[in-house]
Amino acid sequence: MRLRLVPQNTSYDFFSRSKMFLGFSSFLMLASIVSFLSQGLNFGIDFRGGTTLRTESAQVVNVAEYRTALQQLDLGDITISEVFDPNFREDQHVTMIRIQAQDGQEAISSDIVDRALETLRTVAPDIEFMSVESVGPKVSGELIQTAAIAVLLAIGAVLIYIWLRFEWQFAVGAVGALVHDVLLTIGVFSVLQIRFDLAIIAALLTIVGYSLNDTVVVFDRVRENLRKYKKKLLQEVMDQSINETLSRTVMTSVTTLLALIALFVLGGDVIRGFIFAMIWGVIVGTYSSVFVASALLLRLGVKRDWSKPDANTGNQFANVDA
């Protein structure tokens, strides 16, 4: 007997509360924008500019003592966070120390790095710097601009691709779902103030591709059923299409989440931010494919017969019996 996360023949009504789902999604998108505008993102060293020091010591980390010691150097904004990883040894204590870019300098000098090491050794004598990474303010500003352009170009390419493969209504629905996913991902990083760096941009682009794949599968079945059931209401056809692809959608999402959760728990702190973004993206991407993209398509209306040109394409409403 095969494992089924979803019954073989489902008949769920996905559109009876479509206004509620769209309203809920709109509220979350608005909240994400407000959070982004009010408190912004916790940009990592890639975007903000500065130096990151990764330390390791056999002694238990005392963040307050580390901060007190480094304040003597007058280096400006310093962020210290302890790194936890189940793969660490019992005597392996790791911290990430982020020092803002100094005025007129692309990175802190080697002399300052040496002074920081000597200062921290007054707290933990065996402490060592395992890595030192620096990014200049000019480079970080260019990275922010390039990252934003990359995401916008990806969404624009999706719009054109779906438009050419289906109809413009499908393209608008798909892009609406992608914008929903990207905004909610940025929103959760803003609300939780999780570090936002280049790895998260890579995650956003991956989320765009994953969500698009789910949406295209649903839309392809919708187009197939529109040709097959010409007398059914559009809402009935779309309900049937989502139910027919629901098992595939849920199974794909669950198996992907299993792998991502394993990586999140065991993969280490280096990729944890990226994996968190992917987990969140898979969840909201699956949700948007079913409840956002399809709901937008239902309200826009679609062409019902691809066997002949239709001068009124896009002007039909969901409640019109073709």
BADOFI-701059 format. One record per residue (C-alpha): x, y, z; residue in three letters. Coordinates in steps of 0.2 Angstrom, whole numbers, plus 5000, padded with zeros to 4 digits. Last residue first. Layout:
N
XYZALA/...
***
This chain:
322
490251464895ALA/489351484911ASP/489851654918VAL/490351654936ASN/492151674934ALA/492051824923PHE/492451834905GLN/493451984898ASN/495151904897GLY/494951844880THR/493551934871ASN/494151924853ALA/494351734855ASP/495351644842PRO/494851464840LYS/495351294847SER/495951374863TRP/494151384871ASP/493851454888ARG/494951604888LYS/495251664906VAL/494451764920GLY/495351894930LEU/494451854946ARG/494851664944LEU/496651704939LEU/496851804955LEU/496151664966ALA/497251534957SER/498851634960ALA/498451664978VAL/497651514986PHE/498451364978VAL/500151424972SER/500151554986SER/500051414999TYR/501451304991THR/502551454989GLY/502251515007VAL/502751345014ILE/504251325002VAL/504851495005GLY/504851485024TRP/505851325023ILE/507051405010MET/507251565020ALA/507751455035PHE/508951355024ILE/509851515019PHE/509951575036GLY/510651415042ARG/511951395029ILE/513451445039VAL/512651395056ASP/512851215053GLY/511951085042GLY/511250975056LEU/509651055061VAL/509351165046PHE/509951035034LEU/508750905041ALA/507351035040ILE/507751065022LEU/507750885017ALA/506050855026LEU/505351015019LEU/505750955001THR/504850795004THR/503350885012VAL/503251014997SER/503350884984THR/502050774992MET/500850914995VAL/500950974977THR/500750804969ARG/499250764980SER/498450924976LEU/498650914957THR/496850844954GLU/496150944968ASN/496851104961ILE/496151064944SER/494451014950GLN/494251184960ASP/494851274944MET/493551184933VAL/492151224946GLU/492651404947GLN/492751424928LEU/490951354927LEU/490751194918LYS/490151184900LYS/491851184891LYS/492551034901TYR/493950964892LYS/494751124885ARG/494551214902LEU/495251054910ASN/496851064900GLU/497051244904ARG/496751214923VAL/497951064923ARG/499351184916ASP/498951314928PHE/499151194943VAL/500851134937VAL/501351314932VAL/501051364950THR/502051234958ASP/503551264947ASN/503351454949LEU/503451434968SER/505051334967TYR/505851454954GLY/505451604964VAL/505951524980ILE/507651484972THR/507851674968LEU/507451714986LEU/508651584993ALA/510051664982ALA/509551834989ILE/509651755007ILE/511451695003ALA/511951864999LEU/511551935016ASP/510051965028PHE/510351925046ARG/508751885055ILE/507952035062GLN/506351935067LEU/505152055059VAL/506352105045SER/506751925040PHE/504851885041VAL/504452025030GLY/505751985017ILE/505051815015THR/503251885015LEU/503752005001LEU/504551874990VAL/503151754992ASP/501751884988HIS/502751954973VAL/502851774967LEU/501051744969ALA/500551904960GLY/501851854946VAL/500851684944ALA/499151774943GLY/499751904931VAL/500551784920ALA/498951674920PHE/497951824915GLN/499151864901TRP/498851694893GLU/499751534893PHE/501551494887ARG/501951674881LEU/501251754896TRP/501951634908ILE/503751664900TYR/503551854900ILE/502951864918LEU/504251744924VAL/505651844915ALA/504952004925GLY/505051904941ILE/506851854938ALA/507352034932LEU/506552104949LEU/507551984959VAL/509152014950ALA/508952204951ILE/508752194969ALA/510252094972ALA/511252214960THR/510752364970GLN/511152284987ILE/512852224980LEU/513252394974GLU/513052464991GLY/514052324999SER/515552364987VAL/515552544992LYS/515452515010PRO/516952395010GLY/516752205014VAL/517952115026SER/518051935032GLU/519151875045VAL/519151685049SER/519651565063MET/520151705075PHE/520851615091GLU/520351625109ILE/521451525121ASP/521651665134PRO/519751695135ALA/519351865143VAL/521051945142THR/521251855126ARG/519851965119LEU/520952115120THR/522452035112GLU/521251975097LEU/520552145095ALA/522252225095ARG/522752105082ASP/521252145071VAL/521552335074ILE/523352315068ASP/522652215053SER/521652365047SER/519752375048ILE/518952365031ALA/518652485016GLU/519252635027GLN/518752815027GLY/517752795042ASP/517752615049GLN/516652485043ALA/515552415057GLN/516252265067ILE/515352105067ARG/515951965080ILE/515351795076MET/515551675091THR/516151495093VAL/516351385108HIS/517151215105GLN/517451115121ASP/515951005120GLU/516350975101ARG/515251065088PHE/514150965077ASN/512551015086PRO/512851195081ASP/512651355091PHE/513551515086VAL/513651655099GLU/513251825094SER/514251985095ILE/513752145086THR/514952295087ILE/514452475081ASP/515952595084GLY/517752535085LEU/518152625101ASP/519452495106LEU/518852495124GLN/517152435118GLN/518052265114LEU/518252215132ALA/516452255137THR/515752165122ARG/516752005125TYR/516252015144GLU/514452035139ALA/514451895126VAL/515151765139ASN/515651615129VAL/516151455138VAL/517951425137GLN/518751305123ALA/518851455111SER/518351495093GLU/518151665085THR/517451715068ARG/517751895065LEU/516651995053THR/517252155046THR/516352305039GLY/515052345025GLY/513252345026ARG/512752235012PHE/513952085013ASP/514252105031ILE/512452065035GLY/510952175033PHE/509752165048ASN/508252225037LEU/507252385039GLY/506452445055GLN/504952555050SER/505052525031LEU/505352345031PHE/504052315045SER/502752415036VAL/503052325019ILE/502952155028SER/501352205037ALA/500652255020LEU/501052085013MET/500351995028LEU/498752095026PHE/498652065008SER/498851875011SER/497451875024PHE/496251975012GLY/496651854998LEU/496351705009PHE/494651785015MET/494151824998LYS/494451644992SER/493351585005ARG/492151474994SER/493651464982PHE/494651304988PHE/493151194989ASP/493951024992TYR/493450874981SER/494750744984THR/495050584976ASN/496650494981GLN/496650554998PRO/498150675003VAL/499750625012LEU/499750455003ARG/500950315007LEU/500750174995ARG/500050005000MET/
***
